[in-house]
Amino acid sequence: MTLNGHHVDMAKEHRALLLAVEHRFYGDSINPDGLKTENLADLSSQQALADLAVVHQYISQSFNLSCRNTWISFGGSYSGSLSAWFRGKFPSLVYGAVASSAPVKAKLDFSEYNNVVGLSLMNEAVGGSEKCLAKVREAFVLVEAALIDGNFTKVAADFGCCQTPRNPDDQSELMQNLADIIMGTVQYNEEGVLMSIKELCGVMTDESKEKEAEMEAYNHLVKLSQIYRSTSQEQCLDISHEKTVKDLMDTSLKTRRRAERQWTYQTCTEFGFYQTCEDTACPFSGMLTLQAQTKLCARVFGISQHSLPARIAFTNSYYGGDSPHTHRVLYVNGGVDPWKELSVVQDSSEEAQTVFVKDTAHCADMSRERLTDHHSLRKARQEIENHVAHWLRTAAQEKMNNRGELL
């Protein structure tokens, strides 16, 4: 995304210097023992913003930049939040910010995520239907029923599980893995690598003859998991809860699931964002509880579950939640993206500027233009370009005025 995307095209148009900064504790920006719990104290959004301020100073010196040069920040998802917060906390360093699909409001129980997934599965404009949502719901009910009946071996064989889900924790892990396939498809839709909502609903509503009509939805979910495994080249579906915990506690830098420990730590200390399924609107399994997700904080990092509400309240108090007092920040969100629920989607004042792209997914505006793009997405990119161009003109005019006053 660094060297490719809509922001790169805008940088070329305005002959801008383009910089990408890696977040401390992610990628290659980790000390050899950096992932040990006692060393994670500096893993926070606040530290990341302070790092950006230092990088700003370093780049200014290295490239001989001055106050005459205008800085604009861009980011998507968590980095979109950082883009908005950088403008809010360091307004003298960055003139404007674009925050795409940015969840600027921290929330412990993010049940709205899966509610939006359900609505998006029904959205005919993106290939969804009421039947599709009904089949997804039915499939999860049938999987749960099979587990309640003790058909552990059959379920494991059907879904290609690496382990047999005999205990409740492994059963929850299975349900989470199956839900993740659908959640990921909806979040990214046509931007994803697995399939689109239209393709997913095609699998779930396939009307070819079934030997057992009452198990039709179950079998379609089995088919969906097979497609996922073949696409992701996973030989089997890993549903061991103990293995998940072991992976999260792995502090080596060579681990395949390298960013999961860091991000889980930030959900425990700052954001929450736990995508639960405990209300009736959720299309998945009630096994996806807040308790099941937050207990990892205590087990992996020694962070008390009871401390989470206060930590999340602090984050919202510090940054302003979804009513931030920031000027010249453009919040861009897609209509099928569940993360829009924690972003700024309406112009609440002169301070908050928004672009809402009706039927598009998470960070879709950040990609380069494609022939298959919807008209609404093309229009949104044009709006972003107009905002950025306006900011640059305004900044240049302000600097001219200031020079005139000095003269």
Salt bridges, closest charged atoms under 4 A:
ASP9 OD1 - ARG368 NH2 2.80
ASP28 OD1 - ARG258 NH2 3.82
ASP51 OD1 - ARG24 NH2 2.71
GLU112 OE2 - LYS107 NZ 2.24
GLU138 OE1 - LYS135 NZ 3.75
ASP158 OD2 - LYS154 NZ 2.79
ASP169 OD1 - LYS295 NZ 3.20
GLU173 OE1 - HIS241 ND1 3.06
GLU190 OE1 - HIS374 NE2 3.49
GLU191 OE2 - ARG370 NH2 2.72
GLU207 OE2 - LYS131 NZ 2.43
GLU210 OE2 - HIS220 NE2 3.23
GLU216 OE1 - LYS135 NZ 2.65
ASP238 OD2 - LYS243 NZ 3.35
GLU242 OE1 - ARG299 NH2 2.75
ASP247 OD2 - LYS243 NZ 3.29
ASP247 OD2 - ARG257 NH1 2.77
GLU260 OE1 - ARG257 NH2 2.90
ASP337 OD2 - HIS362 ND1 2.74
GLU351 OE1 - HIS325 ND1 3.58
GLU369 OE2 - ARG378 NH1 2.83
ASP373 OD1 - ARG370 NE 3.46
ASP373 OD2 - ARG381 NH1 2.85
GLU385 OE2 - HIS6 NE2 2.83
